[in-house]
Amino acid sequence: MLATLARTGDGFAATALVVQGVGGIVAHTALAALLEARLRAAGIPAEGRADQDGFRLVVTSKEDETSTVIRALSEAVLRPIGEADAAGLKLVSARVRALRIWLLPDKALEDFAACAGDPALLPGTDLPLLDLPEHRAQVESWRARILASRSALGVVGSLRAVQAAQEASRTLSGWPEGEPTPLVPPLSEAPPVVVGELGPPPGGFRVSVAAWFPEVDAAPRVAGLLGAPGAAVGEQLQRILRPARLQRVIGVARKGGSCVLVNVEAEAAGGRGIPEDAALIATLLRREIAALHRSREPLLPPEDPRVAAVAGAWWALTRGAPSLPGKPVFRVALRVAPREGSSLPTEHFKQVLQDLQERPPALEIRSVQEQGQGRLWALVASPCPLTEPPAEHGITALSLLARLPGGVQTREGVALEPWLEPDGVGVLAWTTPRLGETPAATGERLAEAIGRTLLGAPPSAGAIQEARGMLLGRLASSEQLPGELWAVLAPEQPGRMWVGGSVDGIARPGVEAVRQRWTRLTAGPLRAALLFEHPEQREAWEQGLIRWLPPVQVPTGCVAPPLDPLGSGGAMLRESNRAYLAWRIDASGAGAGYAAVAALLLGEPGRVLASTLEGSGVTGRGWVVGKGAEAGLVVELRGAKEALEGAIVQSRGLFERLEAQGEAWTRASARWRELEREKRLSPRGRLAALWSGEDTILLEEDGWMRWSREQLAASRAVVLRPKQ
């Protein structure tokens, strides 16, 4: 049987002979070495390789030599062993004895070796000296079995080379055909295995994940994507467990399909045990392999003509045989260095792995279809409040900006920008479909960019230092609110009010502390919002994003302890020309609208606050800080130190006096409705509202009066004065 692929550009043609099921690993190794030696003796450079299923030989040649190669292969298979094979039998014996290096520590790993096509040797297997005269009959009996076995040729090269191979194959006589044999995948569904092995580093472990696919060309492609520089799996390994490295990635054509084997070596870290860390890695690898197998990228022939020739021979060998199951098969193994007096954590590992695979992703998705908009918008962020202690006030902002230094960035046609709010930290992104791009491909591209940015490897030391300088520069601005204010409004959790941080909280944390903060933040739970046009975009985007989520145990909700009581005011400010009034307010529900109106009343030029301070030489402005039921309203007063005390007295009861100023409420509420309308006209505003779950708020003057009387009473205000 012959399979051919005509193509140009390879430089050389490749011919592969695959022989199936002559005997065990010793017989296959001996025959691969014998035929390799015979071909080399004829001046044809060949490479032989054996495994449990059979053996194969691969030859590269010039395009006008393929017919010569085919005939030489036939002669090497059909000629009985004689005196001319003395040198070849020495190679046979050496290859068989060299099988010692492939000795498996446990029979449970046999399937994994079969998947990779390794010449695995089971304990107790006899390795005879096959160059001795008394053993030649054994080798000859193995050679004769080739005639009753299944074999096939694969040829890849130019049209001229392929045609020559086809012509030569038609003239062969005595070439073995054999009967089709049942196709059995090298892997079968079975529980994970745990074995003791001296190979892993001291105190570390090795995780192996094998996957069989029914397509003969799937595994080489998947392995190439897994092991490529900058591959997603490398970033994810660095994120969940450091140090961890891909020790081996291989994808080979196998009987009736193809197989991928991935080995990862790691050291226990993160406060978890080896079973927990190993289960994380196994879950990540299995998920990534499955995602790459499902990807919409076209299946292409292998770049290396030798690999393509072997794949073609396997395809020819299995053509016409009973079909195999059409779904992938996965196996997982944990290999740990055995410890004296300790048993292997077999049952524990199985249970942890099962728990991880059954756990749904910690991701809440809110989406709205907007037809005709063109762009695809997404916001993915942690919905947990910033419970940073004062010593780390700003470490979250530091870790986020280290992932997106300089603000908006572009990755593969996707614009990304940091999303930093008291109730959400993450990434906002958008993209426009490319010419000829399918809706699903657009969704995958957006998910890939968000995943790499938000859920990839922790930020580098250089990126952290760059972000640190940027944030410290902002804090040095005279427009920034002082740190003493947050010590009053949220004494133990300043990030709940202000995400920008403090000088100490940004300058002091080391690189590792910033990385750990980022990893904890993005471990989940996460909330995502998506504005999409086509359902295919949403489906592909969701699958692509879930692929990046860390397979770790996360809480189902956010733990946010209530804020401590307000701190005391007084002579706390270093600046001599500033004073502050601060209220702790409830800005949830309609309170968010009333708080926004209060800020507008304070900020309108020539209105309310400005008229209250008229003639005092003091200017003022106001903000709402924080969000939800524990927010704050801040009034800043600036002027000569001697004028500030009077301005404090005038401003403290400002909102109580507003009850008689219905005109001011009307103007401010109208302006608020205008701003809300502008926000909803922008996809960015609609996306933010979707993510936060904001409903349309109806404000009433009576409601405003009740809210302001309760929340902004003069007795509830805390005052910060300049030092005397």
C-alpha angles and dihedrals in degrees: 000000000000133000119188137188118193114206140134134228100055095106092220136037119243127213122189129190115198120190120188132209109351094144141297130326094282093054093045092048091049094050094046089053094045095052092043090054092048092051093047090050087056090053096258114125107224135173119212127198131178137195139162093283097051139284141280139202124206125197129184118203146155115281093254092053102062093096089053090050093050093052092045090052090051092050091047091053098043103042114096118233115271143155091293089068096064093108091042092053090055088058088047092054093045092051092048093049089048089063086088090085089061094056109140116226089216136017088229088076094058093099091053092052090048090052092054094042091241119161090240117187121209120219112269096027112145116236107197127193095251096187092071115103093240091059098048091087089058092053091046091053089053091049091051090053089065087074090063095040133088114262137165142182128227121195126187122181145086122332089258092053093047094049091050090051092049092050092048093049091055091058096052118113127198093017110157117252105168127177125289111267125212111272112236118178114238086236130056131188106270139142119275117273131224120201136174114241136165093218102085119083117269109283090007138094144212126232121202123194119185125188129187120203128193091227115085093214100041101084098051089051094046092047091050091053093045094052099039119118109271093016115166094242091061092055092046092050090052090050100052100031132015128219098031127132140183103252096180137002119179134163120187139172110253139179107306095351140355139284137217124202121188124184122191124188119202145159121234110262145149096060092286128115127250094262091053095047092044091050090052091053094045092050092048093049094047092049093048093047090051092048093051091047090052094045118122094233110123119258106247130188113262114272093230108076090212091059090045091051092052091048090051092050091051090049091052091046094055098038110122094015121123111285122255128226110289099225130082121260121216132198129184130200132183117203118192134173105256117241122213111256094009126107123222114266093238102142094038092053092048092051095047091047092050092049092052094048093049096046114101116232115272092240130119113198125199116182140172127194112229111183120208096017096112100203125084114224129192138174120193118180145143109262093205118115117247104260094178116156116234092258089060099036102148100018090117092053088047093053093047096049089047087062091047106029112188095018118258115045135174124228120177092338093313121120114217131186134174118263109207119171133141089253100037140030122185146081133311115202141173138179142179121230112257123235108282094004118139119234090246092053090051090053092048092050093052092047092048092053093048092044094052092047101042103026105026129098117322116268119280123249091250093052091049092052091048092051091046091057091048094052094045088052090055092049090054089061116108089227093067121102113244123258091236088069093061090047086062101041098040109009098182101023108039092162089070088070104028127022096190094084135210133280093253094043091054101035100046109049113096126230094263092050090053092048092049091049090053092048093049092046095052096040087088177190094204132181124208132193123194134187106197139169104202126041089227089062092056095046095048092043093051093048091046093051095046087055088066098046113111113250093228136124109266134172116264091230142015122278108218115165115210118266118265118248117285116280121240124269127219138106096348107123123098092204114083096204101055138074131173139208116200133187128188104224142180106242098170123121111344087356088075089062094044091049090051090051090051090054090049091051088054096045104045109112111241092008138106103320093033092050091046091055095040112136095011096096089236125118125201144193136176142213141186110230127192125008140251129015094341106048132129142227116213129193117193119201122194127188146088112334093240092054097048097077093058091046089053091054092047095047098043094073095034097114094048089057092049091075088083093047103078090156091063091051091049093053095045095046091049090052090049091053089050092052091047090052091051090050093053091049090062120074087219090058094045090049092051091048091049092050094049094040094237113177125203107278123213113202124202128191093232089052091049092052093050092046095048093045090055102035103034103038114146090240091060095054121106116209127213113196132186117263115269 
